């Protein structure tokens, strides 16, 4: 009997230790790995942009005429996103596609949606928790908030119009060219951000929608939303 009790106790201790290690991995180590991966993505982008030929700076452009970006490559970064509402140190790389491996390295662009600054709906997903918690504070976003992105040549400033809106994971119409439930009624240059709801679950999705408010070349300096 003593041997049985001892074995059961040791088994419970082992299981408990495994659970603790798993929690540490999910809550801490995935964040360390993701932060390192995201920093590498941003560093790689900035290195690529620094090697581009220097072009004559055009005058600041209206939202109706941003330059057409190059084709995106699956799993590769192509832009950096800034959301001042989430903190002036908050910046995340945006990569092409929303596969699991991609979302461990940053935010993911929904393949098939519009490209950055172009007509249609530029839709982006990110983890709420784990893998760096990029959208941990997503519920803080409010209409009027700026979402700023750059592809190394142009700054794109979007303004949130609606959200956070709660829906189901199967509601793919939220990333349509004119997204359902957004309040938009005609084609435009839109941004959709999506993440999981509740904070530690994935039974629902949180959504915000924004419209392209302004663009300007990077040579003109940072947009006003990042200088406040």
N, CA, C and O of each residue as an XYZ file, in Angstrom:
912
protein
N       0.833     -1.215      0.000
C       0.000      0.000      0.000
C       0.864      1.260      0.000
O       0.583      2.223     -0.713
N       1.940      1.235      0.828
C       2.821      2.394      0.857
C       3.441      2.654     -0.507
O       3.596      3.798     -0.935
N       3.794      1.553     -1.182
C       4.398      1.708     -2.513
C       3.406      2.330     -3.491
O       3.776      3.163     -4.317
N       2.138      1.916     -3.388
C       1.100      2.461     -4.270
C       0.905      3.951     -4.011
O       0.834      4.751     -4.944
N       0.819      4.313     -2.724
C       0.641      5.722     -2.358
C       1.827      6.554     -2.839
O       1.659      7.641     -3.392
N       3.050      6.012     -2.612
C       4.250      6.735     -3.029
C       4.267      6.940     -4.550
O       4.597      8.020     -5.039
N       3.905      5.881     -5.283
C       3.886      5.967     -6.744
C       2.847      6.983     -7.218
O       3.104      7.780     -8.120
N       1.664      6.940     -6.589
C       0.610      7.881     -6.961
C       1.029      9.316     -6.662
O       0.763     10.221     -7.453
N       1.681      9.524     -5.527
C       2.141     10.863     -5.157
C       3.177     11.380     -6.146
O       3.129     12.531     -6.580
N       4.117     10.498     -6.493
C       5.154     10.901     -7.436
C       4.544     11.222     -8.812
O       4.970     12.151     -9.499
N       3.535     10.425     -9.189
C       2.869     10.673    -10.473
C       2.158     12.022    -10.462
O       2.217     12.770    -11.438
N       1.481     12.332     -9.345
C       0.787     13.626     -9.228
C       1.778     14.785     -9.301
O       1.522     15.795     -9.956
N       2.908     14.628     -8.622
C       3.933     15.677     -8.651
C       4.463     15.865    -10.062
O       4.658     16.994    -10.511
N       4.695     14.764    -10.761
C       5.202     14.836    -12.131
C       4.196     15.528    -13.049
O       4.558     16.413    -13.824
N       2.922     15.114    -12.952
C       1.879     15.736    -13.771
C       1.768     17.226    -13.461
O       1.640     18.049    -14.367
N       1.817     17.564    -12.177
C       1.754     18.982    -11.801
C       2.907     19.775    -12.364
O       2.727     20.895    -12.843
N       4.104     19.189    -12.306
C       5.278     19.886    -12.855
C       5.138     20.091    -14.355
O       5.501     21.147    -14.874
N       4.610     19.081    -15.063
C       4.407     19.201    -16.513
C       3.412     20.307    -16.827
O       3.607     21.084    -17.762
N       2.336     20.372    -16.032
C       1.326     21.406    -16.253
C       1.936     22.795    -16.028
O       1.715     23.715    -16.816
N       2.704     22.931    -14.945
C       3.346     24.222    -14.666
C       4.289     24.615    -15.795
O       4.296     25.766    -16.229
N       5.084     23.661    -16.269
C       6.015     23.944    -17.365
C       5.268     24.335    -18.635
O       5.703     25.223    -19.368
N       4.137     23.669    -18.895
C       3.346     24.002    -20.079
C       2.793     25.421    -19.980
O       2.821     26.174    -20.952
N       2.289     25.779    -18.798
C       1.752     27.132    -18.600
C       2.853     28.173    -18.789
O       2.638     29.202    -19.430
N       4.037     27.901    -18.227
C       5.167     28.818    -18.403
C       5.513     28.961    -19.886
O       5.797     30.059    -20.365
N       5.485     27.839    -20.601
C       5.781     27.870    -22.038
C       4.772     28.732    -22.778
O       5.147     29.588    -23.578
N       3.477     28.504    -22.508
C       2.426     29.237    -23.223
C       2.445     30.719    -22.874
O       2.351     31.571    -23.757
N       2.569     31.027    -21.574
C       2.458     32.410    -21.131
C       3.744     33.212    -21.295
O       3.691     34.423    -21.508
N       4.877     32.566    -21.202
C       6.135     33.305    -21.194
C       7.010     33.005    -22.405
O       7.373     33.913    -23.153
N       7.347     31.738    -22.596
C       8.352     31.416    -23.605
C       7.877     31.710    -25.030
O       8.663     32.180    -25.853
N       6.588     31.436    -25.338
C       6.104     31.766    -26.680
C       6.189     33.273    -26.928
O       6.427     33.718    -28.051
N       5.987     34.057    -25.848
C       6.103     35.511    -25.991
C       7.529     35.939    -26.274
O       7.772     36.808    -27.111
N       8.484     35.319    -25.563
C       9.901     35.630    -25.807
C      10.275     35.301    -27.246
O      10.923     36.100    -27.923
N       9.867     34.123    -27.711
C      10.172     33.706    -29.071
C       9.518     34.632    -30.097
O      10.145     35.023    -31.082
N       8.240     34.979    -29.852
C       7.521     35.824    -30.798
C       8.105     37.227    -30.854
O       8.256     37.789    -31.938
N       8.436     37.801    -29.700
C       9.033     39.139    -29.691
C      10.341     39.154    -30.468
O      10.614     40.086    -31.224
N      11.146     38.114    -30.276
C      12.408     38.021    -31.009
C      12.161     37.887    -32.498
O      12.841     38.523    -33.302
N      11.175     37.047    -32.877
C      10.855     36.850    -34.294
C      10.338     38.135    -34.919
O      10.720     38.473    -36.039
N       9.462     38.867    -34.201
C       8.906     40.108    -34.747
C       9.988     41.171    -34.918
O      10.000     41.905    -35.906
N      10.892     41.245    -33.951
C      11.992     42.200    -34.072
C      12.867     41.879    -35.279
O      13.335     42.781    -35.973
N      13.085     40.584    -35.525
C      13.880     40.184    -36.692
C      13.177     40.565    -37.989
O      13.811     41.021    -38.940
N      11.851     40.373    -38.016
C      11.101     40.725    -39.224
C      11.228     42.223    -39.525
O      11.436     42.624    -40.670
N      11.098     43.035    -38.477
C      11.194     44.485    -38.663
C      12.608     44.876    -39.079
O      12.784     45.711    -39.966
N      13.617     44.279    -38.445
C      15.007     44.569    -38.809
C      15.275     44.192    -40.265
O      15.928     44.942    -40.991
N      14.771     43.034    -40.692
C      14.968     42.601    -42.079
C      14.309     43.578    -43.051
O      14.884     43.927    -44.082
N      13.092     44.016    -42.708
C      12.407     44.977    -43.568
C      13.191     46.276    -43.679
O      13.385     46.802    -44.775
N      13.637     46.786    -42.548
C      14.357     48.055    -42.563
C      15.667     47.940    -43.336
O      16.087     48.891    -43.995
N      16.314     46.771    -43.255
C      17.524     46.554    -44.058
C      17.193     46.562    -45.544
O      17.921     47.153    -46.342
N      16.098     45.910    -45.918
C      15.687     45.896    -47.320
C      15.374     47.303    -47.805
O      15.779     47.701    -48.897
N      14.651     48.049    -46.983
C      14.263     49.403    -47.385
C      15.478     50.315    -47.501
O      15.523     51.184    -48.371
N      16.461     50.119    -46.626
C      17.657     50.961    -46.658
C      18.467     50.743    -47.929
O      19.218     51.625    -48.345
N      18.321     49.576    -48.546
C      19.089     49.252    -49.753
C      18.393     49.682    -51.037
O      18.952     49.547    -52.125
N      17.168     50.203    -50.913
C      16.463     50.653    -52.104
C      17.121     51.897    -52.685
O      17.672     52.704    -51.936
N      17.076     52.067    -54.007
C      17.599     53.301    -54.608
C      16.861     54.524    -54.079
O      15.650     54.481    -53.862
N      17.583     55.598    -53.874
C      16.974     56.832    -53.384
C      16.192     57.475    -54.517
O      16.735     57.732    -55.591
N      14.906     57.735    -54.269
C      14.049     58.344    -55.283
C      13.717     59.774    -54.892
O      13.725     60.131    -53.714
N      13.425     60.590    -55.905
C      12.990     61.966    -55.637
C      11.643     61.926    -54.945
O      10.721     61.260    -55.417
N      11.519     62.620    -53.846
C      10.286     62.574    -53.067
C       9.168     63.287    -53.806
O       9.307     64.464    -54.136
N       8.041     62.592    -54.077
C       6.897     63.254    -54.674
C       6.167     64.072    -53.627
O       6.414     63.881    -52.436
N       5.278     64.976    -54.019
C       4.492     65.719    -53.026
C       3.560     64.771    -52.298
O       3.195     63.726    -52.836
N       3.164     65.127    -51.061
C       2.240     64.263    -50.327
C       1.029     63.925    -51.175
O       0.447     64.801    -51.815
N       0.647     62.646    -51.180
C      -0.440     62.206    -52.040
C      -1.750     62.128    -51.280
O      -1.758     61.993    -50.057
N      -2.843     62.212    -51.993
C      -4.167     62.043    -51.415
C      -4.444     60.564    -51.255
O      -3.790     59.745    -51.901
N      -5.409     60.195    -50.399
C      -5.716     58.788    -50.218
C      -6.140     58.094    -51.502
O      -6.107     56.866    -51.584
N      -6.539     58.871    -52.509
C      -7.028     58.272    -53.746
C      -5.908     57.809    -54.661
O      -6.179     57.160    -55.672
N      -4.629     58.127    -54.331
C      -3.563     57.799    -55.280
C      -2.298     57.223    -54.644
O      -1.199     57.645    -55.004
N      -2.417     56.256    -53.694
C      -1.197     55.658    -53.157
C      -0.542     54.778    -54.210
O      -1.238     54.209    -55.050
N       0.790     54.654    -54.185
C       1.461     53.802    -55.167
C       1.085     52.338    -54.981
O       0.847     51.887    -53.861
N       1.033     51.607    -56.073
C       0.666     50.188    -56.010
C       1.847     49.387    -55.480
O       2.940     49.470    -56.040
N       1.650     48.591    -54.386
C       2.758     47.831    -53.806
C       3.101     46.613    -54.659
O       2.295     46.159    -55.471
N       4.305     46.096    -54.460
C       4.724     44.873    -55.145
C       3.957     43.679    -54.583
O       3.366     43.758    -53.506
N       3.975     42.578    -55.324
C       3.289     41.365    -54.878
C       3.887     40.881    -53.555
O       5.092     40.981    -53.329
N       3.030     40.361    -52.698
C       3.476     39.849    -51.410
C       3.835     38.368    -51.525
O       3.247     37.634    -52.320
N       4.806     37.942    -50.722
C       5.242     36.546    -50.710
C       4.754     35.879    -49.432
O       4.890     36.440    -48.344
N       4.184     34.683    -49.560
C       3.645     33.963    -48.411
C       4.666     33.854    -47.287
O       5.814     33.461    -47.498
N       4.216     34.214    -46.085
C       5.067     34.090    -44.906
C       6.142     35.140    -44.771
O       6.944     35.082    -43.839
N       6.180     36.109    -45.689
C       7.227     37.125    -45.669
C       6.666     38.477    -45.226
O       5.525     38.799    -45.557
N       7.447     39.280    -44.482
C       6.984     40.605    -44.048
C       7.026     41.599    -45.197
O       7.878     41.506    -46.080
N       6.098     42.555    -45.179
C       6.090     43.594    -46.213
C       5.742     44.971    -45.663
O       5.830     45.961    -46.391
N       5.347     45.057    -44.395
C       4.977     46.350    -43.814
C       5.122     46.296    -42.299
O       5.244     45.224    -41.707
N       5.104     47.469    -41.689
C       5.111     47.588    -40.225
C       3.889     48.401    -39.823
O       3.585     49.429    -40.429
N       3.193     47.929    -38.794
C       1.987     48.609    -38.308
C       2.264     49.275    -36.967
O       2.966     48.729    -36.116
N       1.699     50.468    -36.798
C       1.768     51.226    -35.547
C       0.338     51.587    -35.136
O      -0.461     52.022    -35.966
N       0.021     51.405    -33.853
C      -1.281     51.834    -33.332
C      -1.023     52.656    -32.070
O      -0.823     52.083    -30.999
N      -1.021     53.978    -32.173
C      -0.707     54.818    -31.015
C      -1.565     54.536    -29.788
O      -1.083     54.650    -28.661
N      -2.836     54.167    -29.991
C      -3.706     53.868    -28.856
C      -3.136     52.743    -27.986
O      -3.376     52.708    -26.779
N      -2.386     51.829    -28.596
C      -1.822     50.694    -27.864
C      -0.435     50.984    -27.314
O       0.214     50.098    -26.759
N       0.020     52.218    -27.466
C       1.311     52.615    -26.926
C       2.258     53.043    -28.028
O       2.262     52.454    -29.109
N       3.066     54.069    -27.765
C       3.949     54.592    -28.801
C       5.175     53.715    -29.029
O       5.989     54.003    -29.906
N       5.310     52.655    -28.253
C       6.351     51.664    -28.550
C       5.756     50.447    -29.259
O       6.478     49.505    -29.588
N       4.439     50.464    -29.496
C       3.770     49.327    -30.144
C       4.006     49.396    -31.648
O       3.555     50.330    -32.312
N       4.704     48.415    -32.175
C       4.863     48.288    -33.626
C       5.055     46.821    -33.953
O       5.794     46.118    -33.264
N       4.391     46.357    -35.003
C       4.412     44.935    -35.346
C       4.596     44.772    -36.854
O       4.077     45.566    -37.639
N       5.345     43.730    -37.255
C       5.468     43.456    -38.686
C       4.180     42.840    -39.223
O       3.471     42.136    -38.504
N       3.892     43.107    -40.475
C       2.753     42.487    -41.158
C       3.313     41.559    -42.228
O       4.090     41.977    -43.087
N       2.908     40.295    -42.162
C       3.388     39.279    -43.090
C       2.235     38.783    -43.952
O       1.067     38.949    -43.601
N       2.571     38.179    -45.071
C       1.544     37.666    -45.968
C       1.056     36.295    -45.514
O       1.866     35.406    -45.249
N      -0.232     36.120    -45.425
C      -1.049     34.953    -45.088
C      -1.294     34.879    -43.587
O      -0.622     35.540    -42.795
N      -2.268     34.062    -43.218
C      -2.673     33.952    -41.804
C      -2.472     32.530    -41.285
O      -3.220     32.080    -40.417
N      -1.478     31.821    -41.804
C      -1.178     30.477    -41.326
C      -0.610     30.542    -39.909
O      -0.101     31.576    -39.475
N      -0.709     29.412    -39.196
C      -0.257     29.382    -37.814
C       1.183     29.798    -37.645
O       1.505     30.561    -36.734
N       2.061     29.310    -38.511
C       3.471     29.666    -38.408
C       3.732     31.130    -38.666
O       4.637     31.722    -38.079
N       2.935     31.718    -39.552
C       3.093     33.140    -39.861
C       2.693     34.002    -38.684
O       3.381     34.968    -38.355
N       1.580     33.660    -38.043
C       1.083     34.464    -36.927
C       1.954     34.350    -35.681
O       1.769     35.106    -34.728
N       2.897     33.418    -35.677
C       3.858     33.354    -34.580
C       4.957     34.405    -34.739
O       5.711     34.667    -33.801
N       5.046     35.004    -35.925
C       6.111     35.967    -36.206
C       5.604     37.397    -36.364
O       6.392     38.316    -36.586
N       4.286     37.588    -36.249
C       3.748     38.932    -36.402
C       2.282     38.879    -36.773
O       1.602     37.885    -36.516
N       1.798     39.952    -37.377
C       0.424     40.014    -37.851
C       0.362     39.400    -39.242
O       1.353     39.400    -39.972
N      -0.820     38.871    -39.612
C      -0.955     38.219    -40.906
C      -1.987     38.883    -41.789
O      -3.108     39.150    -41.358
N      -1.603     39.152    -43.038
C      -2.523     39.713    -44.032
C      -3.337     38.587    -44.650
O      -2.784     37.582    -45.097
N      -4.652     38.759    -44.671
C      -5.523     37.764    -45.293
C      -5.261     37.740    -46.800
O      -5.577     38.692    -47.513
N      -4.683     36.640    -47.268
C      -4.427     36.505    -48.698
C      -5.753     36.604    -49.450
O      -6.757     36.024    -49.037
N      -5.743     37.325    -50.528
C      -6.967     37.500    -51.307
C      -7.683     38.798    -51.009
O      -8.541     39.218    -51.785
N      -7.347     39.453    -49.887
C      -7.924     40.775    -49.641
C      -7.004     41.832    -50.269
O      -5.914     41.517    -50.747
N      -7.454     43.059    -50.258
C      -6.730     44.135    -50.937
C      -5.324     44.307    -50.392
O      -5.042     43.964    -49.244
N      -4.449     44.839    -51.225
C      -3.113     45.172    -50.772
C      -3.124     46.550    -50.107
O      -4.072     47.323    -50.241
N      -2.057     46.822    -49.402
C      -1.974     48.020    -48.565
C      -2.252     49.290    -49.366
O      -1.598     49.561    -50.373
N      -3.240     50.066    -48.899
C      -3.558     51.345    -49.513
C      -4.394     51.277    -50.760
O      -4.781     52.314    -51.299
N      -4.687     50.068    -51.242
C      -5.400     49.937    -52.502
C      -6.909     49.839    -52.305
O      -7.394     49.633    -51.192
N      -7.636     49.991    -53.403
C      -9.088     49.860    -53.380
C      -9.478     48.482    -52.869
O      -8.919     47.470    -53.291
N     -10.442     48.452    -51.956
C     -10.884     47.198    -51.371
C     -10.623     47.175    -49.878
O     -10.557     48.226    -49.240
N     -10.474     45.987    -49.319
C     -10.365     45.805    -47.872
C      -9.043     45.119    -47.535
O      -8.873     43.929    -47.801
N      -8.118     45.859    -46.956
C      -6.838     45.328    -46.493
C      -7.082     44.738    -45.107
O      -7.213     45.478    -44.132
N      -7.142     43.401    -45.014
C      -7.552     42.729    -43.781
C      -6.369     42.042    -43.114
O      -5.566     41.384    -43.776
N      -6.266     42.201    -41.786
C      -5.111     41.718    -41.016
C      -5.589     41.030    -39.739
O      -6.506     41.507    -39.069
N      -4.953     39.898    -39.410
C      -5.270     39.151    -38.194
C      -4.067     39.120    -37.263
O      -2.923     39.246    -37.701
N      -4.341     38.950    -35.970
C      -3.263     38.826    -34.993
C      -3.734     38.101    -33.757
O      -4.923     38.115    -33.438
N      -2.800     37.460    -33.052
C      -3.141     36.775    -31.804
C      -3.540     37.789    -30.740
O      -2.970     38.877    -30.654
N      -4.524     37.418    -29.938
C      -4.902     38.225    -28.770
C      -3.943     37.907    -27.625
O      -3.405     38.806    -26.978
N      -3.742     36.623    -27.393
C      -2.833     36.157    -26.344
C      -1.888     35.100    -26.922
O      -2.171     34.488    -27.952
N      -0.764     34.903    -26.235
C       0.342     34.029    -26.657
C       1.025     34.607    -27.888
O       0.472     35.460    -28.582
N       2.205     34.140    -28.139
C       3.031     34.573    -29.265
C       3.178     36.095    -29.319
O       2.993     36.732    -30.356
N       3.519     36.641    -28.156
C       3.780     38.068    -28.086
C       2.585     38.928    -27.755
O       2.734     40.139    -27.585
N       1.385     38.336    -27.656
C       0.164     39.089    -27.303
C      -0.009     40.354    -28.138
O      -0.291     41.406    -27.564
N       0.145     40.309    -29.474
C       0.121     41.563    -30.239
C      -1.175     42.351    -30.097
O      -1.148     43.582    -30.084
N      -2.317     41.657    -29.989
C      -3.598     42.355    -29.886
C      -4.229     42.181    -28.504
O      -5.453     42.150    -28.378
N      -3.405     42.070    -27.480
C      -3.907     41.904    -26.110
C      -4.885     43.019    -25.750
O      -5.921     42.761    -25.136
N      -4.564     44.258    -26.127
C      -5.387     45.412    -25.747
C      -6.344     45.831    -26.853
O      -6.783     46.980    -26.890
N      -6.667     44.923    -27.740
C      -7.578     45.202    -28.858
C      -8.876     45.881    -28.413
O      -9.333     46.799    -29.094
N      -9.503     45.457    -27.270
C     -10.763     46.096    -26.865
C     -10.635     47.583    -26.553
O     -11.651     48.270    -26.451
N      -9.414     48.101    -26.399
C      -9.233     49.525    -26.125
C      -9.421     50.391    -27.367
O      -9.588     51.605    -27.254
N      -9.398     49.785    -28.539
C      -9.506     50.566    -29.773
C     -10.880     51.226    -29.862
O     -11.894     50.646    -29.474
N     -10.887     52.454    -30.384
C     -12.104     53.247    -30.462
C     -12.193     53.946    -31.814
O     -11.168     54.197    -32.448
N     -13.425     54.267    -32.268
C     -13.567     55.066    -33.491
C     -12.767     56.364    -33.388
O     -12.764     57.029    -32.352
N     -12.099     56.703    -34.470
C     -11.237     57.887    -34.497
C      -9.775     57.570    -34.282
O      -8.916     58.380    -34.629
N      -9.463     56.398    -33.709
C      -8.065     56.013    -33.496
C      -7.358     55.815    -34.827
O      -7.962     55.371    -35.804
N      -6.080     56.146    -34.855
C      -5.256     55.953    -36.047
C      -4.612     54.578    -36.042
O      -4.184     54.080    -35.000
N      -4.550     53.979    -37.209
C      -3.754     52.774    -37.453
C      -2.825     53.128    -38.614
O      -3.284     53.360    -39.732
N      -1.526     53.169    -38.348
C      -0.559     53.656    -39.333
C       0.312     52.497    -39.800
O       0.793     51.703    -38.993
N       0.506     52.411    -41.103
C       1.383     51.384    -41.668
C       2.355     52.022    -42.633
O       2.081     53.072    -43.214
N       3.503     51.371    -42.799
C       4.455     51.794    -43.824
C       5.008     50.583    -44.536
O       5.233     49.536    -43.928
N       5.226     50.734    -45.841
C       5.884     49.699    -46.628
C       7.291     50.129    -47.028
O       7.896     49.550    -47.931
N       7.808     51.157    -46.341
C       9.157     51.641    -46.608
C       9.226     52.770    -47.615
O      10.251     53.444    -47.719
N       8.152     52.986    -48.357
C       8.107     54.106    -49.308
C       7.019     55.104    -48.953
O       7.133     56.293    -49.247
N       5.953     54.604    -48.312
C       4.770     55.424    -48.049
C       4.245     55.156    -46.647
O       4.283     54.028    -46.158
N       3.753     56.219    -46.009
C       2.999     56.080    -44.771
C       1.518     56.057    -45.124
O       1.047     56.890    -45.899
N       0.781     55.100    -44.553
C      -0.667     54.975    -44.758
C      -1.346     55.151    -43.407
O      -1.120     54.360    -42.492
N      -2.165     56.170    -43.277
C      -2.887     56.407    -42.023
C      -4.359     56.070    -42.222
O      -5.061     56.716    -43.000
N      -4.810     55.050    -41.504
C      -6.226     54.672    -41.496
C      -6.862     55.204    -40.221
O      -6.189     55.361    -39.202
N      -8.162     55.481    -40.279
C      -8.920     55.916    -39.104
C     -10.050     54.935    -38.843
O     -10.841     54.613    -39.730
N     -10.104     54.464    -37.589
C     -11.129     53.492    -37.226
C     -12.507     54.156    -37.236
O     -12.699     55.241    -36.688
N     -13.448     53.481    -37.867
C     -14.829     53.973    -37.940
C     -15.774     53.195    -37.041
O     -16.739     53.752    -36.519
N     -15.494     51.882    -36.854
C     -16.427     51.062    -36.080
C     -15.688     49.914    -35.415
O     -14.736     49.361    -35.966
N     -16.148     49.567    -34.215
C     -15.605     48.435    -33.480
C     -15.132     48.873    -32.103
O     -15.157     50.056    -31.765
N     -14.693     47.877    -31.303
C     -14.653     46.449    -31.605
C     -16.044     45.833    -31.717
O     -16.924     46.072    -30.890
N     -16.212     45.037    -32.764
C     -17.454     44.339    -33.079
C     -17.212     42.853    -32.855
O     -16.183     42.325    -33.276
N     -18.146     42.173    -32.198
C     -18.014     40.746    -31.911
C     -18.797     39.926    -32.920
O     -19.948     40.235    -33.229
N     -18.163     38.876    -33.431
C     -18.830     37.989    -34.378
C     -18.266     36.585    -34.232
O     -17.419     36.335    -33.375
N     -18.740     35.667    -35.072
C     -18.295     34.278    -35.019
C     -17.137     34.038    -35.990
O     -17.006     34.771    -36.970
N     -16.295     33.032    -35.742
C     -15.159     32.774    -36.628
C     -15.551     32.512    -38.077
O     -14.783     32.811    -38.991
N     -16.746     31.953    -38.292
C     -17.172     31.647    -39.657
C     -17.719     32.831    -40.433
O     -18.095     32.688    -41.596
N     -17.768     33.986    -39.811
C     -18.318     35.179    -40.472
C     -17.252     35.815    -41.359
O     -16.678     36.846    -41.007
N     -16.992     35.203    -42.500
C     -15.922     35.673    -43.386
C     -16.298     36.947    -44.118
O     -15.435     37.587    -44.720
N     -17.580     37.333    -44.081
C     -18.007     38.550    -44.782
C     -17.413     39.811    -44.167
O     -17.471     40.880    -44.775
N     -16.832     39.696    -42.948
C     -16.241     40.879    -42.319
C     -14.979     41.332    -43.057
O     -14.514     42.452    -42.846
N     -14.414     40.470    -43.927
C     -13.236     40.861    -44.697
C     -13.563     41.007    -46.180
O     -12.656     41.049    -47.013
N     -14.855     41.086    -46.519
C     -15.257     41.356    -47.904
C     -14.737     42.721    -48.348
O     -14.385     43.546    -47.504
N     -14.681     42.974    -49.657
C     -14.246     44.301    -50.138
C     -15.046     45.450    -49.526
O     -14.485     46.490    -49.180
N     -16.356     45.255    -49.397
C     -17.193     46.165    -48.598
C     -17.684     45.318    -47.432
O     -18.698     44.632    -47.564
N     -16.989     45.345    -46.289
C     -17.236     44.374    -45.217
C     -18.617     44.481    -44.596
O     -19.118     45.573    -44.332
N     -19.224     43.313    -44.368
C     -20.542     43.243    -43.749
C     -20.490     43.777    -42.326
O     -19.529     43.534    -41.597
N     -21.536     44.510    -41.934
C     -21.711     45.045    -40.578
C     -20.778     46.207    -40.265
O     -20.783     46.714    -39.143
N     -19.976     46.638    -41.238
C     -19.035     47.738    -41.001
C     -19.696     49.113    -41.058
O     -19.177     50.085    -40.509
N     -20.845     49.182    -41.726
C     -21.487     50.469    -41.957
C     -21.118     51.079    -43.296
O     -21.739     52.053    -43.722
N     -20.109     50.519    -43.973
C     -19.738     51.007    -45.295
C     -20.765     50.512    -46.316
O     -21.224     49.372    -46.246
N     -21.113     51.371    -47.249
C     -22.141     51.008    -48.227
C     -21.637     51.022    -49.657
O     -22.370     50.656    -50.575
N     -20.393     51.439    -49.859
C     -19.869     51.475    -51.221
C     -18.378     51.170    -51.197
O     -17.751     51.236    -50.140
N     -17.800     50.836    -52.356
C     -16.369     50.505    -52.393
C     -15.505     51.651    -51.878
O     -15.841     52.824    -52.045
N     -14.403     51.299    -51.259
C     -13.467     52.290    -50.740
C     -12.141     51.627    -50.438
O     -11.878     50.506    -50.874
N     -11.310     52.326    -49.692
C     -10.011     51.801    -49.276
C     -10.087     51.565    -47.767
O      -9.914     52.484    -46.967
N     -10.348     50.323    -47.406
C     -10.666     49.979    -46.035
C      -9.584     49.104    -45.394
O      -8.767     48.483    -46.074
N      -9.615     49.082    -44.056
C      -8.750     48.218    -43.251
C      -9.630     47.464    -42.268
O     -10.490     48.054    -41.613
N      -9.413     46.155    -42.167
C     -10.083     45.341    -41.157
C      -9.030     44.673    -40.287
O      -8.095     44.059    -40.799
N      -9.182     44.793    -38.972
C      -8.318     44.094    -38.017
C      -9.161     43.056    -37.285
O     -10.288     43.344    -36.882
N      -8.621     41.848    -37.112
C      -9.359     40.781    -36.426
C      -8.475     40.109    -35.382
O      -7.260     40.001    -35.551
N      -9.112     39.659    -34.297
C      -8.412     38.883    -33.266
C      -9.422     38.016    -32.539
O     -10.618     38.078    -32.824
N      -8.948     37.207    -31.602
C      -9.808     36.249    -30.910
C     -10.550     36.892    -29.741
O     -10.089     37.869    -29.150
N     -11.691     36.328    -29.429
C     -12.513     36.717    -28.296
C     -13.137     35.440    -27.743
O     -13.674     34.666    -28.535
N     -13.103     35.163    -26.435
C     -12.580     35.997    -25.361
C     -11.052     36.018    -25.331
O     -10.388     35.423    -26.180
N     -10.514     36.717    -24.333
C      -9.082     36.961    -24.289
C      -8.260     35.680    -24.344
O      -7.230     35.633    -25.015
N      -8.707     34.641    -23.643
C      -7.953     33.392    -23.615
C      -8.687     32.291    -24.380
O      -8.432     31.109    -24.149
N      -9.578     32.654    -25.271
C     -10.330     31.660    -26.037
C     -10.383     32.028    -27.506
O      -9.720     32.963    -27.954
N     -11.177     31.280    -28.242
C     -11.287     31.564    -29.672
C     -12.680     31.229    -30.209
O     -12.829     30.907    -31.388
N     -13.694     31.302    -29.352
C     -15.055     30.990    -29.783
C     -15.651     32.102    -30.635
O     -16.579     31.857    -31.406
N     -15.134     33.316    -30.506
C     -15.627     34.464    -31.263
C     -14.448     35.267    -31.825
O     -13.285     34.946    -31.584
N     -14.779     36.301    -32.566
C     -13.771     37.202    -33.117
C     -14.143     38.647    -32.788
O     -15.319     39.010    -32.768
N     -13.116     39.467    -32.529
C     -13.299     40.904    -32.393
C     -12.815     41.563    -33.684
O     -11.782     41.184    -34.235
N     -13.571     42.548    -34.155
C     -13.288     43.191    -35.436
C     -13.312     44.703    -35.261
O     -14.153     45.228    -34.531
N     -12.395     45.409    -35.923
C     -12.542     46.851    -36.123
C     -12.346     47.144    -37.605
O     -11.604     46.457    -38.307
N     -13.043     48.197    -38.061
C     -12.937     48.623    -39.455
C     -12.467     50.070    -39.522
O     -12.827     50.895    -38.682
N     -11.671     50.357    -40.518
C     -11.130     51.717    -40.691
C     -11.096     52.060    -42.179
O     -11.153     51.179    -43.037
N     -11.004     53.350    -42.462
C     -10.866     53.811    -43.847
C      -9.522     54.509    -44.006
O      -8.976     55.039    -43.039
N      -8.992     54.509    -45.218
C      -7.726     55.200    -45.483
C      -7.962     56.701    -45.418
O      -8.748     57.252    -46.189
N      -7.273     57.354    -44.492
C      -7.490     58.772    -44.240
C      -6.445     59.643    -44.928
O      -6.761     60.742    -45.382
N      -5.193     59.162    -45.012
C      -4.129     59.977    -45.606
C      -2.941     59.093    -45.964
O      -2.744     58.025    -45.384
N      -2.156     59.558    -46.926
C      -0.885     58.917    -47.257
C       0.163     60.004    -47.431
O      -0.159     61.149    -47.748
N       1.409     59.636    -47.223
C       2.505     60.552    -47.497
C       3.789     59.746    -47.660
O       3.939     58.688    -47.050
N       4.717     60.242    -48.483
C       5.979     59.519    -48.678
C       6.809     59.523    -47.399
O       6.723     60.458    -46.603
N       7.610     58.485    -47.201
C       8.412     58.409    -45.990
C       9.419     59.553    -45.922
O       9.832     59.951    -44.833
N       9.820     60.088    -47.091
C      10.773     61.198    -47.090
C      10.210     62.441    -46.423
O      10.969     63.315    -46.004
N       8.888     62.533    -46.318
C       8.252     63.691    -45.697
C       8.249     63.602    -44.181
O       7.789     64.528    -43.513
N       8.756     62.501    -43.621
C       8.767     62.334    -42.174
C       7.563     61.553    -41.700
O       6.707     61.167    -42.496
N       7.500     61.317    -40.388
C       6.412     60.543    -39.824
C       5.092     61.296    -39.924
O       5.073     62.525    -39.846
N       3.985     60.570    -40.096
C       2.678     61.232    -40.105
C       2.336     61.802    -38.745
O       2.912     61.412    -37.729
N       1.401     62.723    -38.737
C       1.035     63.424    -37.500
C       0.622     62.464    -36.391
O       0.926     62.705    -35.223
N      -0.063     61.385    -36.737
C      -0.544     60.443    -35.719
C       0.591     59.832    -34.906
O       0.375     59.411    -33.770
N       1.805     59.774    -35.475
C       2.955     59.201    -34.772
C       3.822     60.276    -34.137
O       4.837     59.952    -33.520
N       3.451     61.554    -34.269
C       4.248     62.636    -33.706
C       3.605     63.259    -32.494
O       4.154     64.201    -31.923
N       2.474     62.768    -32.092
C       1.774     63.338    -30.947
C       2.356     62.818    -29.639
O       1.889     63.192    -28.564
